[in-house]
Amino acid sequence: MTIPIACSLTQPAARTQLDEWRELLDAAVVRRHRIAAGRLELELDPTFRGLDDLVQLARREAACCTFFAFSLTIDAELLTFVIEVPPEAEGVLDQFG
């Protein structure tokens, strides 16, 4: 089954949500790694206190843009937030860093 590369938000709502991503990631991310064309790994500041906000935003994004896949890895000294998209949506990751 192919997941459509589409967003169910209106243009203004999508822009607002993208602004939320930028604000939250600017506060949280210390390093960005484009591991592959469709995979972006974001190393988070270990003192970042907005994980709940990040998870809720990712859930909202996954609801309106079902082609996204998000994951969070928690190690003793490292938090990594991963955003993955299929090949036909690789350009979208450019907006996340």
LUMTORFI-624595 format. One record per atom (N, C-alpha, C): residue in one letter; atom name; x, y negated, z. Coordinates in pm, whole numbers, plus 32768, in hexadecimal, padded with zeros to 4 digits. Each point is the difference from the previous one (the first is absolute). Layout:
REM residues N
+------+------+------+------+------+
| code | site |    x |    y |    z |
+------+------+------+------+------+
|    A |   CA |    X |    Y |    Z |
...
+------+------+------+------+------+
REM end
This chain:
REM residues 97
+------+------+------+------+------+
| code | site |    x |    y |    z |
+------+------+------+------+------+
|    M |    N | 8054 | 8077 | 8000 |
|    M |   CA | 7FAC | 7F89 | 8000 |
|    M |    C | 8058 | 7F83 | 8000 |
|    T |    N | 7FE1 | 7FA3 | 7FAA |
|    T |   CA | 804A | 7F83 | 7FF7 |
|    T |    C | 7FBA | 7F95 | 8053 |
|    I |    N | 804E | 7FB9 | 8050 |
|    I |   CA | 7FCA | 7F92 | 8050 |
|    I |    C | 800B | 7F81 | 7FAD |
|    P |    N | 7F92 | 7FB7 | 7FEF |
|    P |   CA | 8007 | 7F86 | 7FAE |
|    P |    C | 8055 | 7F93 | 8042 |
|    I |    N | 8049 | 7FB8 | 7FAE |
|    I |   CA | 804E | 7F8F | 8030 |
|    I |    C | 7FA5 | 7F86 | 7FFB |
|    A |    N | 7FB8 | 7FEE | 806C |
|    A |   CA | 7F9E | 7F94 | 8007 |
|    A |    C | 7FED | 7FD7 | 8090 |
|    C |    N | 7FCF | 7F87 | 8011 |
|    C |   CA | 7FE5 | 7FC9 | 8084 |
|    C |    C | 7F6E | 7FD7 | 8005 |
|    S |    N | 7FBC | 8023 | 806C |
|    S |   CA | 7F72 | 7FDE | 800B |
|    S |    C | 7FE8 | 7F75 | 803B |
|    L |    N | 806B | 7FB9 | 8026 |
|    L |   CA | 7FF1 | 7F7A | 8038 |
|    L |    C | 7FEC | 7F99 | 7F92 |
|    T |    N | 7FBE | 7F93 | 8023 |
|    T |   CA | 7FF8 | 7F8F | 7FA5 |
|    T |    C | 808A | 7FC0 | 7FF7 |
|    Q |    N | 8017 | 7FB0 | 7F9B |
|    Q |   CA | 8082 | 7FBE | 7FEF |
|    Q |    C | 8025 | 7FAD | 807B |
|    P |    N | 7FA7 | 7FAB | 8037 |
|    P |   CA | 8025 | 7FB3 | 8077 |
|    P |    C | 801D | 805A | 8079 |
|    A |    N | 7FB3 | 8069 | 8012 |
|    A |   CA | 8017 | 805B | 8071 |
|    A |    C | 8084 | 804A | 7FF0 |
|    A |    N | 8021 | 8028 | 7F87 |
|    A |   CA | 807F | 8044 | 7FE6 |
|    A |    C | 8075 | 7FA3 | 801C |
|    R |    N | 7FF3 | 7F83 | 7FD9 |
|    R |   CA | 8069 | 7F9D | 8019 |
|    R |    C | 8012 | 7FEB | 8096 |
|    T |    N | 7F93 | 7FF7 | 8049 |
|    T |   CA | 8006 | 7FF0 | 8091 |
|    T |    C | 8044 | 8078 | 8041 |
|    Q |    N | 7FDD | 8077 | 7FD2 |
|    Q |   CA | 803C | 8079 | 8039 |
|    Q |    C | 8096 | 8006 | 7FE0 |
|    L |    N | 8027 | 7FD8 | 7F88 |
|    L |   CA | 808D | 7FFD | 7FDD |
|    L |    C | 804A | 7F9C | 8059 |
|    D |    N | 7FC3 | 7F8E | 801E |
|    D |   CA | 803C | 7F9F | 805C |
|    D |    C | 8012 | 803E | 808B |
|    E |    N | 7FA0 | 8051 | 802B |
|    E |   CA | 800D | 8045 | 8081 |
|    E |    C | 8078 | 805E | 7FFF |
|    W |    N | 8010 | 804A | 7F92 |
|    W |   CA | 8073 | 8059 | 7FF3 |
|    W |    C | 8082 | 7FB0 | 800B |
|    R |    N | 800A | 7F95 | 7FB7 |
|    R |   CA | 807B | 7FB0 | 8001 |
|    R |    C | 801F | 7FCC | 808B |
|    E |    N | 7F9C | 7FCC | 8043 |
|    E |   CA | 8016 | 7FC9 | 8087 |
|    E |    C | 802C | 806E | 8061 |
|    L |    N | 7FBB | 8070 | 7FFD |
|    L |   CA | 801F | 806D | 805C |
|    L |    C | 8089 | 803C | 7FE2 |
|    L |    N | 801D | 8019 | 7F81 |
|    L |   CA | 8080 | 803B | 7FDD |
|    L |    C | 8075 | 7FA1 | 8017 |
|    D |    N | 7FE9 | 7F7F | 7FEC |
|    D |   CA | 8069 | 7F9E | 801D |
|    D |    C | 8028 | 8005 | 8094 |
|    A |    N | 7F9F | 801A | 8056 |
|    A |   CA | 801A | 8007 | 8090 |
|    A |    C | 803D | 8085 | 802A |
|    A |    N | 7FED | 8069 | 7FB0 |
|    A |   CA | 8024 | 8087 | 802C |
|    A |    C | 807B | 803B | 7FBC |
|    V |    N | 8015 | 7FE3 | 7F82 |
|    V |   CA | 8063 | 8049 | 7FB0 |
|    V |    C | 808C | 7FC5 | 8010 |
|    V |    N | 805F | 805B | 801A |
|    V |   CA | 808D | 7FD7 | 8005 |
|    V |    C | 804D | 802E | 7F85 |
|    R |    N | 7FD1 | 806B | 7FBE |
|    R |   CA | 8040 | 8030 | 7F84 |
|    R |    C | 7F97 | 803F | 7FA6 |
|    R |    N | 8013 | 7FEA | 7F7E |
|    R |   CA | 7FAA | 803D | 7F9B |
|    R |    C | 8054 | 805C | 7FA9 |
|    H |    N | 7FCD | 8078 | 7FE7 |
|    H |   CA | 8048 | 8060 | 7FAC |
|    H |    C | 7F9F | 8033 | 7F96 |
|    R |    N | 801A | 7FE2 | 7F82 |
|    R |   CA | 7FB0 | 8037 | 7F93 |
|    R |    C | 803D | 8087 | 7FDD |
|    I |    N | 7FD2 | 8068 | 8040 |
|    I |   CA | 8038 | 8086 | 7FF4 |
|    I |    C | 7FEA | 8039 | 7F75 |
|    A |    N | 7F8E | 7FE5 | 7FC8 |
|    A |   CA | 7FDD | 802B | 7F79 |
|    A |    C | 7FA2 | 7F97 | 7FC8 |
|    A |    N | 7FE2 | 8008 | 7F81 |
|    A |   CA | 7FAA | 7F9C | 7FC1 |
|    A |    C | 7F7A | 7FF3 | 8048 |
|    G |    N | 7FCC | 806E | 8032 |
|    G |   CA | 7F7D | 7FFF | 8041 |
|    G |    C | 8004 | 8010 | 8096 |
|    R |    N | 8076 | 7FEC | 803D |
|    R |   CA | 800C | 8011 | 8092 |
|    R |    C | 8055 | 7F90 | 803A |
|    L |    N | 7FC5 | 7FB9 | 8060 |
|    L |   CA | 8044 | 7F94 | 8046 |
|    L |    C | 8004 | 8023 | 8095 |
|    E |    N | 8079 | 8001 | 8039 |
|    E |   CA | 8010 | 801A | 808E |
|    E |    C | 8026 | 7F7D | 8044 |
|    L |    N | 7FB4 | 7FDE | 8066 |
|    L |   CA | 8016 | 7F84 | 804A |
|    L |    C | 802D | 8022 | 808D |
|    E |    N | 8079 | 7FD9 | 8021 |
|    E |   CA | 8032 | 8014 | 8087 |
|    E |    C | 7FCD | 7F8E | 8056 |
|    L |    N | 7FBC | 8024 | 806C |
|    L |   CA | 7FC2 | 7F9B | 8056 |
|    L |    C | 8058 | 7FDE | 8076 |
|    D |    N | 7FF6 | 7F85 | 802D |
|    D |   CA | 8044 | 7FD3 | 8077 |
|    D |    C | 7FD1 | 8058 | 8075 |
|    P |    N | 805C | 803C | 804A |
|    P |   CA | 7FD7 | 805A | 806D |
|    P |    C | 7FB3 | 7FB9 | 806F |
|    T |    N | 8007 | 7F7B | 8005 |
|    T |   CA | 7FB5 | 7FB6 | 8066 |
|    T |    C | 7F79 | 7FCF | 7FCC |
|    F |    N | 7FE0 | 801F | 7F83 |
|    F |   CA | 7F82 | 7FD3 | 7FC3 |
|    F |    C | 7F89 | 8034 | 8051 |
|    R |    N | 7FA8 | 7FA8 | 8024 |
|    R |   CA | 7F8D | 8022 | 8056 |
|    R |    C | 7F7C | 8003 | 7FB4 |
|    G |    N | 8004 | 7FF9 | 7F7C |
|    G |   CA | 7F86 | 7FFB | 7FB1 |
|    G |    C | 7FDF | 8080 | 7FB6 |
|    L |    N | 802B | 8072 | 8036 |
|    L |   CA | 7FE6 | 807F | 7FBA |
|    L |    C | 7F6C | 8019 | 7FEB |
|    D |    N | 7FAD | 7FE0 | 8061 |
|    D |   CA | 7F71 | 8016 | 7FEF |
|    D |    C | 7FCB | 7FAB | 7F8D |
|    D |    N | 802D | 7F84 | 7FF6 |
|    D |   CA | 7FD7 | 7FA9 | 7F91 |
|    D |    C | 802E | 803A | 7F7A |
|    L |    N | 807A | 8036 | 7FFD |
|    L |   CA | 8035 | 803B | 7F86 |
|    L |    C | 7FAE | 807A | 7FD6 |
|    V |    N | 7FE0 | 8054 | 8060 |
|    V |   CA | 7FB1 | 8078 | 7FE2 |
|    V |    C | 7F74 | 7FD9 | 7FD0 |
|    Q |    N | 7FC2 | 7FA0 | 8041 |
|    Q |   CA | 7F7A | 7FD6 | 7FD7 |
|    Q |    C | 8000 | 7FC2 | 7F75 |
|    L |    N | 8065 | 7FB1 | 7FE0 |
|    L |   CA | 800B | 7FC6 | 7F7A |
|    L |    C | 8016 | 806D | 7F98 |
|    A |    N | 8055 | 8060 | 801E |
|    A |   CA | 8015 | 8070 | 7FA3 |
|    A |    C | 7F80 | 804F | 7FEB |
|    R |    N | 7FB2 | 8013 | 8067 |
|    R |   CA | 7F80 | 8048 | 7FF2 |
|    R |    C | 7F9F | 7FB2 | 7FA7 |
|    R |    N | 7FFC | 7F7C | 8013 |
|    R |   CA | 7FAA | 7FAE | 7FAB |
|    R |    C | 802E | 8005 | 7F6F |
|    E |    N | 8083 | 7FFC | 7FEC |
|    E |   CA | 8037 | 8004 | 7F78 |
|    E |    C | 7FE0 | 8087 | 7FBF |
|    A |    N | 8010 | 806C | 8049 |
|    A |   CA | 7FE3 | 8085 | 7FCB |
|    A |    C | 7F6C | 800F | 7FDE |
|    A |    N | 7FAA | 7FB8 | 8046 |
|    A |   CA | 7F70 | 8008 | 7FE5 |
|    A |    C | 7FDB | 7FB9 | 7F7E |
|    C |    N | 8043 | 7F91 | 7FE2 |
|    C |   CA | 7FDB | 7FB4 | 7F88 |
|    C |    C | 8056 | 8025 | 7F87 |
|    C |    N | 8076 | 8035 | 8018 |
|    C |   CA | 805C | 8025 | 7F96 |
|    C |    C | 802F | 808E | 801D |
|    T |    N | 7FB2 | 8061 | 7FD8 |
|    T |   CA | 8016 | 808B | 8028 |
|    T |    C | 807E | 803F | 7FC6 |
|    F |    N | 8044 | 7FBB | 7FA6 |
|    F |   CA | 807A | 8037 | 7FC6 |
|    F |    C | 8079 | 7FEF | 805C |
|    F |    N | 7FF5 | 7FB0 | 8069 |
|    F |   CA | 806C | 7FEE | 8060 |
|    F |    C | 8008 | 8076 | 8060 |
|    A |    N | 8079 | 8021 | 8029 |
|    A |   CA | 8016 | 805F | 806D |
|    A |    C | 8060 | 7FBD | 8062 |
|    F |    N | 7FDD | 8002 | 807F |
|    F |   CA | 8050 | 7FC0 | 8067 |
|    F |    C | 8028 | 8069 | 8068 |
|    S |    N | 8078 | 7FEF | 8038 |
|    S |   CA | 8029 | 8055 | 8070 |
|    S |    C | 805D | 7FB1 | 805A |
|    L |    N | 8007 | 802C | 807A |
|    L |   CA | 8054 | 7FC0 | 8065 |
|    L |    C | 8053 | 806C | 8043 |
|    T |    N | 8083 | 7FEE | 8002 |
|    T |   CA | 8059 | 805E | 8043 |
|    T |    C | 803B | 7FBC | 807A |
|    I |    N | 7FF6 | 8042 | 8070 |
|    I |   CA | 8033 | 7FCA | 807D |
|    I |    C | 8072 | 8059 | 802F |
|    D |    N | 8078 | 7FC9 | 8002 |
|    D |   CA | 8075 | 8044 | 8036 |
|    D |    C | 8029 | 7FB7 | 807F |
|    A |    N | 805E | 8035 | 8048 |
|    A |   CA | 802B | 7FC4 | 807F |
|    A |    C | 802B | 7F6E | 7FF0 |
|    E |    N | 8044 | 7FE2 | 7F92 |
|    E |   CA | 8033 | 7F77 | 7FEE |
|    E |    C | 7FD3 | 7FBE | 7F80 |
|    L |    N | 7FA0 | 803D | 7FB9 |
|    L |   CA | 7FDB | 7FCC | 7F7E |
|    L |    C | 7F6C | 8015 | 7FE5 |
|    L |    N | 7FBE | 7F99 | 7FCF |
|    L |   CA | 7F77 | 8007 | 7FD0 |
|    L |    C | 8004 | 7FE8 | 7F6A |
|    T |    N | 7FC6 | 805B | 7FB3 |
|    T |   CA | 7FFE | 7FF1 | 7F6F |
|    T |    C | 7F71 | 8009 | 7FCD |
|    F |    N | 7FD6 | 7F9A | 7FB9 |
|    F |   CA | 7F7C | 7FFC | 7FC2 |
|    F |    C | 8015 | 8018 | 7F6C |
|    V |    N | 7FBB | 8063 | 7FC9 |
|    V |   CA | 8011 | 8027 | 7F74 |
|    V |    C | 7F81 | 7FE3 | 7FB2 |
|    I |    N | 8012 | 7FC2 | 7F8B |
|    I |   CA | 7F92 | 7FE6 | 7FA4 |
|    I |    C | 8021 | 804B | 7F80 |
|    E |    N | 7FA1 | 8052 | 7FD2 |
|    E |   CA | 8013 | 804B | 7F85 |
|    E |    C | 7F8A | 7FE9 | 7FA2 |
|    V |    N | 8020 | 7FFD | 7F7F |
|    V |   CA | 7F9A | 7FF0 | 7F99 |
|    V |    C | 8023 | 805D | 7F8C |
|    P |    N | 7F9D | 8023 | 7FAE |
|    P |   CA | 801D | 8052 | 7F8A |
|    P |    C | 804B | 7FAF | 7F96 |
|    P |    N | 803B | 8044 | 7F9D |
|    P |   CA | 8052 | 7FBC | 7F9B |
|    P |    C | 7FBB | 7F8A | 7FBC |
|    E |    N | 7F80 | 800C | 7FE4 |
|    E |   CA | 7FBC | 7F93 | 7FB9 |
|    E |    C | 7FE7 | 7F85 | 8056 |
|    A |    N | 8021 | 8006 | 8082 |
|    A |   CA | 7FED | 7F8D | 8059 |
|    A |    C | 8082 | 7FCF | 803D |
|    E |    N | 8071 | 802D | 7FCB |
|    E |   CA | 8082 | 7FDE | 803B |
|    E |    C | 8017 | 7F6A | 800E |
|    G |    N | 7FD0 | 7FB1 | 7FA3 |
|    G |   CA | 8012 | 7F70 | 8005 |
|    G |    C | 7FC2 | 7FBE | 807A |
|    V |    N | 7F9A | 803F | 8037 |
|    V |   CA | 7FBC | 7FCA | 8077 |
|    V |    C | 8061 | 7FF8 | 8075 |
|    L |    N | 805E | 805D | 8007 |
|    L |   CA | 805D | 8001 | 8071 |
|    L |    C | 805A | 7F83 | 8002 |
|    D |    N | 8011 | 7FC0 | 7F8E |
|    D |   CA | 8050 | 7F86 | 7FF9 |
|    D |    C | 7FC9 | 7F94 | 805D |
|    Q |    N | 7F7E | 8002 | 8016 |
|    Q |   CA | 7FC2 | 7F9B | 8056 |
|    Q |    C | 801D | 8019 | 8095 |
|    F |    N | 8031 | 8078 | 8020 |
|    F |   CA | 801F | 8023 | 808A |
|    F |    C | 8094 | 7FF5 | 801F |
|    G |    N | 804E | 7FDD | 7F9E |
|    G |   CA | 808E | 7FEF | 8019 |
|    G |    C | 8052 | 804D | 7FA2 |
+------+------+------+------+------+
REM end
